[in-house]
Amino acid sequence: MTENDSRYPGADLEAALARWLPRQRWFAAKGHTVTGVRIVLRQALAEGPGFGAEHVLVAVDFEDTPEQIYQVPLGYRSHLPDELTPWTVATPDDAGHSVFVYDGLRDQEIIGLYARSLSSGKPKGTVDLHTVPGSEFEMDVRGRPLGAEQSNTSVVLGERLLLKMFRRLTLGINPDVELHLALSEVGCRSVAPLRAWIDADVEGVRTTLAMAQDFAANSADGWAMALGSIRDLLIEGDLRADEVGTDFAGESYRMGTAVAEVHSDLAAALGESQRPASGLAAAMSRRLEAAAAEVEELAEFVPAIQARFDEAAAVGPVTVQRIHGDLHLGQVLRTPERWLLIDFEGEPAKSLVERRHPDTPLRDVAGMLRSFDYAAHHSVREREPDTATAQREFRAREWAERNSAAFCDGYAASSGSDPRDIGALLRAYEIDKAVYEVVYEARHRPAWLRLPLNAIRRLSQD
């Protein structure tokens, strides 16, 4: 099925995608009006009677925000199996065509096409494949999408390899590939090894499309494990956090050592430099100003927050390096052997240049501390208010403080440097992250807005 196929010409496909894209979990421009979709790349992967597959990149235009580029592998079938129906982009009735159009990354047959491209080392058309020396790929393996849709789509190949397809593309090399490659070269144990990546020339810029790394089988993500621990603590109303059988502090300690190891390996691979803390604090102030202009509930906290940022500015020069950039409990996996860090893309709201800019490791530490607090109070929020709410709030904060301390203890034991020693800067990073959370919740989950606002009240006034 090609671009000139009369059954689905480009203009009709662009119109169908303009309707479909805003409904996807990974679409980053929720709330913005789409004014047009333009096909940037359309590469046929398979053609046959009643079936076709294409690799498609599209540029999406909006009324009030800059253009965004998305990757949407597509399948075409004259008869659509029931399990693929939820992923339909267009039906034969939409424009009088003879095929269903659907998300190709939900189809095992299309996933198999990508697996064979990896194993053969021969991608289609203008797409290039880069393989890490020593990596081996099986030709005929079954693939399956991994879990729920997030900002990208990952598929498991043969239960041995994880192929992550980046949905929203930023022109240039993706930090996830760049940092995994650097960590693999220094033998970091706290990441899954990178095996290959795929890129293409997109609007004149060599751009990362996907990456493949070892699949961490029999693993659980930190967020799910943390929620289980908190749930048990809230049920056992008369026990302290350290008395509950699912106490998480030991895991938090080990998680801290893993993060410290990754930071050390990134510094060894890519170097360190010095930067005035005043520059870091000034960037926080700019983000605060923009957030307060968007979320009116933040206004009352601005003076207290700025006072904390001013304290951080006085710290003096600090060491900066490449970091994870968007670290939280959902970005760590517990395997039977150890904790692994995943998803090194950086904060999605930042530009590629900003995400690749060196920062102090305290940003990653602060992200984890905020995640402990979020997990604890999220569990309280999920319950119906009653006379025991105040007690649950107390227990939630107890859990968050215990696990935050354990994480920092583990980090200090591995790195020889306790992040709490620069308390003013660490707290500023925590507040900066909470300000980001306020904007996110106001846009996407207004009912959750009080979680980061309560954190800001505590962090700016304690």
N, C-alpha and C positions, 0 to 999 in steps of 0.2 A: 504494500500500500504506500504510494508515494505522494508527494505534494501535489502532483498533477492528476491524481486519481479523481475521476469525476464524481465518485460517491461522497468524498469529503474534501472539497477544495479548501484552500487556506482561509478564505474570508469566513466561511461557515464555522470552521474550527475555532478561529479567533473569537467569534461571537459566542460560541458555546463555552469556551474557557472564561470569557469575561463574566458569564453568569455563575460558573462553577467555582472559580478560584476563591472568591470571598467567603465561601462556606467552609473552607478547609481549615483544620486546626493549625496548620503550619503557615497559613497566610498571615503575613506580618503587618498588614495595613487595615486591620479591622476598624470600621468606623469611617474610612475614607472612601469616597465615591470613585469607582472605576470608570474612566472615560474611554478607554480603548485598550486592546491587547494586540501586540504585533509579534509574529513569529520571527525569532532570531535564528534558530537552527531547527531543522527538521530532517532527521536521519532515519531512513528505513532500517529496521532490524530484522524483520521477517515479513514475507508476503505469501499468501496461499489462499485457496478457496475458503471463504468464510472466516479467515483469520489474518490479522496483520498486527504489527507492532512497530512503533516509532519512538525515537528519542527526540523529545521536543523541548526547546527553550523558548520562553516568551518574555517580552518586555511589557510591563503593565503600566499604563498611564493613569494619573489621578487628577482630580480637580485641584487639590490643595497640598500635595506632597510630591517629592521627586519620584521619577520612574524607578520601578523595581523589576528585577529579572528573576524568573522562577524556572525551575526544572520540573517538567511534567512528563515522564515516560507514559506513553499511551498504548492501549490495546484496542483492537477493532475486531468485533465478532458479529456475525450475522445472527447467531443465537447466543444469548448471554446466560451462563449458569447462575443459579440462584445465589450462590455465595459471592458473586461479583456484583450483584445488583446494587448494593449500597454504595458502590464506588463509581456509579455511572456518571459520565460527563454529559453525554447526549444520547438520545434514543433515535431510532429510525424515523419516528414521527416528528421530531423536532424541526427538520427541514426537508422532509421527504426523501431522506437517504436510506440506504439499505443495510446499514450496520449500526451497532451500538458502539459508542466510544466510552472508555473507562480508564481508571487509574491502573496503569500497567504493573505497578509495584505490588498489586494485590493478586496477581495472576502467577501461579507457580510456573507456568510454561514460559512466561516472559522473564521471570527471575532466572530461569534456567538459561536463557539466552545470554544474560550478563555473566553468569557463571562460566559458560563456555568461552566467552570473550576473554575472561581472566585467565583461564587455563591454557588457551591457545596463544595468548599474547597478541591477538589480532583484533583490536576494536574496529568498529565500523567508521568509515568515512573520515571526517576531520578530527575525530576524537582520538586522543593519544593515551596509551597505557604505560605506566612506569612501575616496574617491579623491583622490590628490594632484593638484592642478591641473596641467594639461598632459599628464597620462598618457593613453595611448590603448591600447585592448585590441582584439584581433581576436576576432570572433565564433566562427568555426568553426576550431578548431585541434586538433591531436592532442596528447594529454598522455601522459606516462609517469612512473612513480615514479623518483626519483633514488636510485640506489645501494641500499646495504643499509639496513635499519631502524636508526635511532638513537633518541634520546629524543623526536624528532618525526618526522613524515613529510613529505617535500618532493616535489612533482611539478613537472615541467617542462612548460610550456604553449607549444607552437609554437616551441620552442628559443629563445624570447625572454624568457620570464617564468618566475620561480620562485615557486610557491605553497607556502608552508610552513604545514601544519596542526599546531597545537600539540596534542600528545596529552594530557599531563597539564595541566589548567588550574589556574591560581592566580587567584582572584577579583581582578579589577582590570585595569588596563592593563599589558600585558606590556612589560618594559623593551626587548625587541627592537624593538618598534614605536616606543616613545618615543624611544630613542636614534637609531635610523635616521632618524626624522623630524627630530630636531634636527640631525643631521649633514647631511642633505639640504638643510636650510634654509641652512646656511652653506657649501654647495658642497664638502663633503669629497670628495676624489678617491679615498680609500682604502676606500670602501664601495660596494656596489652600491645605486643609488638605490631608495628605497621608492616604490612606485606606488599601493598600496592596502592597506587592512586591513579585517578583518571582526570585528565584535563583537556581543554579545547580552547581554541582561539574564539573568544566571545567579544565582538565589537572591537577587535584589534588588540585585546589583552589576553594573555595566557591565563586561564581561569580554572580553578579546581572544581570538578563536578562531583567526585565521589572518592571514597577511600575504603580500603579493605584491611582489616587487622584480625588477629586471633580472636575467636569468640570465647568469652569467659563463661563456660558452661557451669551449671550448678552454682550460680551466683545470685545474690540478692542485693538490691540497691539500698543505700543507707537510709533513704527517706522511709521506705516501707519498714525496715527494721526499727527505726526510731519510733515510728507511730505505734508499733506493737509494744515496745517497751513502755511508752507513755500510757497506752491504754491499760496495761496491766497495773501500772502505778495508780491510776485514777480509780480502778476497781478496788484495789487493796487500800482502802481509806485510812487504815490504822498503821500502815507500814511506811518507813522512810524509803527514799529512792534506793539506798544501798542495801535494803533488806528484801527487795522484790527479786524474784528468781530471774527475771529478764532485765536486770540492771544493765544499762548500756555503757556505763563508764569505761569498762575495760576495752570495749570496741572503739570508743571515742579516743582513748589513749593511743591505740594502735593506728587509728586513722590519722592522728596527729603526726605519728612517726612517718607514715607514708607520704603525707603532704610535705613534710620537711625533706624527705629523701628526694622527692620530685623537684623541689626548689633548689636543692643542692646540685642535682644533676643538670638542671637547666642553666644554672650559673656556670657550671663547669663546661657545658657545651657551647653556650652563647655569650658568656661574659657578664660582667657587672660594671656599674658606673655609679657616680654620685650625682645627687640632684637635691636642690634646696627644698626643704619641707614646705617653705612658703609657696613654691610653685604648685605643689600638690594641693595645698589648702585653697589656693586661689581657684583652681579648677573645681573643687568641691563647692565653693561659694557661687560660681557661675551656674553649676547644676542646681543648686538650691534656689537661686533666683528664678530660673526657668520653671522649676517644679512649683514654686509658690504662685507663679503667674497662672498656672494651669489648675491647681487644686487649692481652693480657697481655705479648706480645713487646715492647711499647713501654715497659714499666715501667723497664727498666734505663737508658733514655735520658732519663727525665724530669728529673733534676737538671741535666744538661748543657744540655738544651733550655731549661729555665727560666732558666738563667744567660744564655743568648743573648737571651731575651725581656727580661730585666732590663736588658741592655745597650741594647736598642732603646728601652726605656721612658725612658732617660736622654737620648735625642736632643733632646728639646724639641719645641716646636710644629712641625707640618708642614702643608704645603698639601694639601688634599683636594678632590676633585671627583668627578663621575660618571666611571666607567671601564667597561671591557668586563666585568670581573668573573670571567671563566672562560676566560682566554686561554691557548691552547696551540697546538701545530703543526697540530692538526686544525681550528682555527678561523681559518686563513688560507688564501687561495687565490692561486696564482700565475697571473695571466692573461698574455697576450703583452705587455701594457703595464706592469703593476705588480702589487704585492701588494694584496689586499683582505682586510679583516677581516669575519668573518661571525658570526652567532649571538650577539647581545648580550643574551641572556636572563639571564646571570649564573649563579652556581654553583647547580645544581639543588637541593642540600640545604638552601639557605637560604630563608627566607621572602621574600615579595615586598617587605616593608618593608626587610629586610636587604639585598636585592639592589639596591634603589634608594638605599641610604644612600651618601653620598659617601665615598670612600676615596682613599688616595694612589695615584698611577699606579704606584708601585713594586710594588703587588700584581700588576698585569698583567705587568710586567717579570719578576717572580719566577716567574710562571706559565710564561712562555716559557723561562726558564732551566731550570726543572724539566723542561719538555718536551724540551729538547735532551738533558738527562741521561737521561731515560726512553727516548728513541728510541735513543740510543747503547747503553745497557745492555740494552734489550729485544732488540736484535739479537744480543748475546752470549748472552743467556739462551736464545734460540731454537736455538742450536747445541748439539751433544752435547759434554759435558765431555771434554777430552783434555789432553795435555801442553802444548798451546798456549793453554789457557784464560787463563792469567795474562797472556800477551802480548796476547790479544784484549781483556782487561779494560783493559790499559794504553792500547791504541789507541782503545778506546771513550771512555775519559776524555779522551784527547788531542782527539778529535773534539768532545766536548761542551764542553770548555774553549775550544777555538778558535772554535766557533760562538757560544758565549755571549759571548765577548769581541767578536766581530764585530757581534753584535746590539746590544750596549751602545754600541759605537763609532758605529753608524748612528743609534741613538737620540740620542746626545749631539750628533752632527753636525746633526741636524734640530732638536732642541729647545734646544740650548745648555746643557743640564744633563745631566751624566753620572750615571746612576743609581748607579754605584759610589761616588760621593762620599759617600753616606750608607750606607756598607757595613754598619753594624750593623743598620739597619732593613731593608735589602734582604735580608740573610741571615736575619733573623727571618721575613720573609715567605716565603722559600724553605722554611724549616723548617716553617712553618705549613701550607704547601701539601703538603709531604711527609707531615705528620701526617694531613691529609685523605686522602692517597693510601693510607696504611696502613689506615685504616678501610675505604676502598673495596675494596682488595685482599683484606682479611680477609673481607669479606662476599661478594665476587663471584669473586675469582681468587686463592685462597690460595697457589697455586704462584708467584705474582708478588710475594708479600709482601716478599721480601728486597730488591727493587729500592728501594722507598722507605725501608726500614730501613737499608740501606747508605748511602743519601744522608743520612739523619739522622745516622748515625755520623760521616760526613765533615764535614757542615755544622756540627755541634755541637761537634766536637773540633778541627778544623783551626785 
